[in-house]
Amino acid sequence: MPEGKYDEQHLSGHSWILRGLCEYYLWKRSENVKNILDVILKNYILKAKGAFAKYPIDPNTRFQDPDWILSKLQTKTRHHAETSDAGCAFILIDGVTQAYEVFKRRN
């Protein structure tokens, strides 16, 4: 993803990656898995810090925001375009919350 751009589909998918890796780490205490989590948090998740406060919620202008790549703009099917996945980026909160509980990392 380009610097300063936030793709809500990528962010939401990383929630499940974080949850799975956290659960595996809690089970096996694998330093390798801990290092993988650290890389994901440092190089991907924390770079989005502050972006959620700017998530485009105004329905009149939300698809004009140059910083967010929203689900509705990625779809090729009419049904998905009508329903969209508005806010799916916030699914990431689940995985990030567990990663914080496990590692107490803020930056």
URJOLIN-V299166 format. One record per residue. N is the residue number from 1. RES is the residue in three letters. PSI is psi in radians with two decimals (none if undefined). OMEGA is omega in whole degrees, -180 to 180 (NA if undefined). NEAR is the number of other ideal C-beta (glycine too) atoms within 12 Angstrom. Layout:
n:N res:RES psi:PSI omega:OMEGA near:NEAR
n:N res:RES psi:PSI omega:OMEGA near:NEAR
//
This chain:
n:1 res:MET psi:2.37 omega:180 near:21
n:2 res:PRO psi:2.57 omega:178 near:11
n:3 res:GLU psi:2.30 omega:178 near:11
n:4 res:GLY psi:0.06 omega:176 near:16
n:5 res:LYS psi:2.53 omega:-177 near:18
n:6 res:TYR psi:2.02 omega:-178 near:35
n:7 res:ASP psi:1.97 omega:-174 near:26
n:8 res:GLU psi:-0.49 omega:177 near:35
n:9 res:GLN psi:-0.73 omega:178 near:26
n:10 res:HIS psi:-0.76 omega:-179 near:28
n:11 res:LEU psi:-0.76 omega:-178 near:38
n:12 res:SER psi:-0.71 omega:180 near:29
n:13 res:GLY psi:-0.54 omega:180 near:24
n:14 res:HIS psi:-0.29 omega:176 near:35
n:15 res:SER psi:-0.80 omega:-178 near:29
n:16 res:TRP psi:-0.60 omega:176 near:20
n:17 res:ILE psi:-0.83 omega:179 near:29
n:18 res:LEU psi:-0.80 omega:-179 near:37
n:19 res:ARG psi:-0.80 omega:-180 near:27
n:20 res:GLY psi:-0.79 omega:180 near:22
n:21 res:LEU psi:-0.67 omega:177 near:30
n:22 res:CYS psi:-0.79 omega:179 near:34
n:23 res:GLU psi:-0.73 omega:178 near:21
n:24 res:TYR psi:-0.75 omega:179 near:20
n:25 res:TYR psi:-0.78 omega:180 near:26
n:26 res:LEU psi:-0.55 omega:-180 near:19
n:27 res:TRP psi:-0.84 omega:-172 near:12
n:28 res:LYS psi:-0.25 omega:-176 near:13
n:29 res:ARG psi:0.72 omega:-178 near:13
n:30 res:SER psi:2.10 omega:177 near:16
n:31 res:GLU psi:-0.55 omega:178 near:11
n:32 res:ASN psi:-0.79 omega:179 near:14
n:33 res:VAL psi:-0.67 omega:177 near:25
n:34 res:LYS psi:-0.72 omega:178 near:22
n:35 res:ASN psi:-0.67 omega:177 near:16
n:36 res:ILE psi:-0.79 omega:178 near:23
n:37 res:LEU psi:-0.73 omega:180 near:35
n:38 res:ASP psi:-0.75 omega:179 near:24
n:39 res:VAL psi:-0.78 omega:179 near:20
n:40 res:ILE psi:-0.80 omega:-179 near:34
n:41 res:LEU psi:-0.82 omega:-175 near:32
n:42 res:LYS psi:-0.79 omega:-171 near:19
n:43 res:ASN psi:-0.16 omega:-178 near:16
n:44 res:TYR psi:-1.04 omega:-173 near:29
n:45 res:ILE psi:-0.88 omega:-177 near:35
n:46 res:LEU psi:-0.34 omega:175 near:23
n:47 res:LYS psi:-0.35 omega:178 near:22
n:48 res:ALA psi:0.02 omega:-180 near:33
n:49 res:LYS psi:2.23 omega:-179 near:19
n:50 res:GLY psi:-0.36 omega:-177 near:14
n:51 res:ALA psi:-0.54 omega:-177 near:27
n:52 res:PHE psi:-0.50 omega:177 near:22
n:53 res:ALA psi:-0.33 omega:-179 near:12
n:54 res:LYS psi:0.18 omega:-179 near:18
n:55 res:TYR psi:2.25 omega:-176 near:25
n:56 res:PRO psi:1.86 omega:-177 near:26
n:57 res:ILE psi:-0.26 omega:180 near:18
n:58 res:ASP psi:2.01 omega:-176 near:12
n:59 res:PRO psi:-0.36 omega:-180 near:12
n:60 res:ASN psi:-0.41 omega:-176 near:9
n:61 res:THR psi:0.02 omega:-170 near:12
n:62 res:ARG psi:-0.48 omega:-179 near:23
n:63 res:PHE psi:0.10 omega:178 near:20
n:64 res:GLN psi:-0.13 omega:-177 near:13
n:65 res:ASP psi:2.12 omega:-177 near:21
n:66 res:PRO psi:-0.26 omega:-176 near:16
n:67 res:ASP psi:-0.41 omega:-177 near:24
n:68 res:TRP psi:2.30 omega:172 near:34
n:69 res:ILE psi:1.84 omega:-174 near:29
n:70 res:LEU psi:2.65 omega:-176 near:34
n:71 res:SER psi:-0.75 omega:-176 near:30
n:72 res:LYS psi:-0.55 omega:-179 near:26
n:73 res:LEU psi:-0.24 omega:-177 near:22
n:74 res:GLN psi:-0.28 omega:-170 near:19
n:75 res:THR psi:2.68 omega:176 near:18
n:76 res:LYS psi:-0.06 omega:-178 near:10
n:77 res:THR psi:2.51 omega:-178 near:12
n:78 res:ARG psi:-0.76 omega:-178 near:10
n:79 res:HIS psi:-0.84 omega:-179 near:11
n:80 res:HIS psi:-0.67 omega:180 near:18
n:81 res:ALA psi:-0.58 omega:180 near:17
n:82 res:GLU psi:-0.60 omega:-176 near:11
n:83 res:THR psi:-0.62 omega:-178 near:13
n:84 res:SER psi:3.05 omega:174 near:22
n:85 res:ASP psi:0.81 omega:-176 near:25
n:86 res:ALA psi:2.17 omega:177 near:25
n:87 res:GLY psi:0.14 omega:-177 near:22
n:88 res:CYS psi:-0.32 omega:176 near:30
n:89 res:ALA psi:-0.45 omega:-177 near:34
n:90 res:PHE psi:-0.13 omega:172 near:23
n:91 res:ILE psi:-0.50 omega:-180 near:26
n:92 res:LEU psi:-0.47 omega:-178 near:37
n:93 res:ILE psi:-0.63 omega:-180 near:23
n:94 res:ASP psi:-0.91 omega:-179 near:24
n:95 res:GLY psi:-0.69 omega:-180 near:31
n:96 res:VAL psi:-0.65 omega:179 near:34
n:97 res:THR psi:-0.78 omega:179 near:20
n:98 res:GLN psi:-0.68 omega:178 near:27
n:99 res:ALA psi:-0.67 omega:177 near:37
n:100 res:TYR psi:-0.74 omega:179 near:21
n:101 res:GLU psi:-0.66 omega:-178 near:17
n:102 res:VAL psi:-0.75 omega:-170 near:25
n:103 res:PHE psi:-0.17 omega:-179 near:27
n:104 res:LYS psi:0.62 omega:-178 near:11
n:105 res:ARG psi:2.28 omega:178 near:23
n:106 res:ARG psi:-0.39 omega:-179 near:12
n:107 res:ASN psi:none omega:NA near:13
//
